[in-house]
Amino acid sequence: MDNPTQKLLQDLKQVVHDGEEVLRAGVHGLGEKGAEVRERLADALEGAKETGMRLQKHAMNGAKTTDKAIRDHPYQSLGIAFGVGMLIGVLVARK
């Protein structure tokens, strides 16, 4: 998982999974305060799931758009990649 977006998405999924386990284990013995905490946790988990889905859709749309642009303009894409590589090389060599 080199992509930071993929890492974030994986971490978010793990948090949701862990939170669901906590909800299943329950906070039954804590009374009304426990019920409030459980409800807030359930709301937070639902929000995290929605955020994860939006993030995944956004990442997929970006990847598809980038792929289409590269396929539509392969030589320009190579030129840009070469230019960026040269710029990075020059900047690294300066230090």
C-alpha positions as CSV (number, residue, x, y, z in Angstrom):
1,M,0.0,0.0,0.0
2,D,2.2,2.8,-1.2
3,N,-0.7,5.2,-1.8
4,P,-1.5,7.4,1.3
5,T,-5.2,7.4,0.3
6,Q,-5.3,3.6,0.3
7,K,-3.5,3.6,3.7
8,L,-6.0,6.1,5.1
9,L,-8.9,4.1,3.7
10,Q,-7.5,0.9,5.2
11,D,-7.0,2.6,8.6
12,L,-10.6,4.0,8.5
13,K,-12.0,0.5,7.7
14,Q,-10.0,-0.9,10.7
15,V,-11.4,1.8,13.0
16,V,-14.9,1.1,11.9
17,H,-14.4,-2.6,12.4
18,D,-13.0,-2.1,15.9
19,G,-15.8,0.2,16.8
20,E,-18.4,-2.3,15.6
21,E,-16.8,-4.9,17.8
22,V,-17.0,-2.5,20.8
23,L,-20.7,-1.9,20.0
24,R,-21.3,-5.7,19.8
25,A,-19.5,-6.2,23.1
26,G,-21.8,-3.6,24.5
27,V,-21.8,-1.1,27.2
28,H,-24.9,-2.6,28.8
29,G,-23.9,-2.2,32.4
30,L,-23.3,1.5,32.2
31,G,-26.9,2.6,32.3
32,E,-28.2,5.7,30.6
33,K,-24.7,7.3,30.2
34,G,-23.5,4.1,28.5
35,A,-26.5,4.2,26.1
36,E,-25.6,7.8,25.2
37,V,-21.9,6.8,24.6
38,R,-23.0,3.8,22.5
39,E,-25.4,6.0,20.4
40,R,-22.6,8.5,19.8
41,L,-20.2,5.8,18.8
42,A,-22.8,4.3,16.4
43,D,-23.3,7.7,14.8
44,A,-19.5,8.2,14.6
45,L,-19.1,4.8,13.0
46,E,-21.8,5.5,10.4
47,G,-20.2,8.8,9.6
48,A,-16.8,7.1,9.2
49,K,-18.3,4.5,6.9
50,E,-19.8,7.3,4.7
51,T,-16.5,9.2,4.7
52,G,-14.7,6.0,3.7
53,M,-17.1,5.4,0.8
54,R,-16.8,9.0,-0.4
55,L,-13.0,8.8,-0.2
56,Q,-13.0,5.6,-2.1
57,K,-15.3,6.9,-4.9
58,H,-13.2,10.1,-5.1
59,A,-10.0,8.2,-5.4
60,M,-11.4,5.9,-8.1
61,N,-12.8,8.9,-10.0
62,G,-9.4,10.6,-9.8
63,A,-7.6,7.4,-11.0
64,K,-10.0,7.0,-13.9
65,T,-9.6,10.6,-15.0
66,T,-5.9,10.4,-14.8
67,D,-5.9,7.2,-16.8
68,K,-8.1,8.7,-19.5
69,A,-5.9,11.8,-19.7
70,I,-2.7,9.7,-20.1
71,R,-4.3,7.5,-22.7
72,D,-5.7,10.5,-24.6
73,H,-2.3,12.3,-24.6
74,P,0.5,9.7,-24.2
75,Y,3.3,11.8,-25.6
76,Q,2.4,14.9,-23.6
77,S,2.2,12.7,-20.5
78,L,5.7,11.3,-21.1
79,G,7.0,14.8,-21.7
80,I,5.5,16.1,-18.4
81,A,6.8,13.1,-16.5
82,F,10.3,13.6,-18.0
83,G,10.2,17.3,-17.1
84,V,9.1,16.6,-13.5
85,G,11.8,13.9,-13.2
86,M,14.5,16.3,-14.5
87,L,13.3,19.0,-12.1
88,I,13.4,16.7,-9.1
89,G,16.9,15.5,-10.2
90,V,18.2,19.0,-10.4
91,L,16.7,19.9,-7.0
92,V,18.2,16.8,-5.4
93,A,21.6,17.3,-7.0
94,R,21.7,20.9,-5.6
95,K,21.8,19.7,-2.0
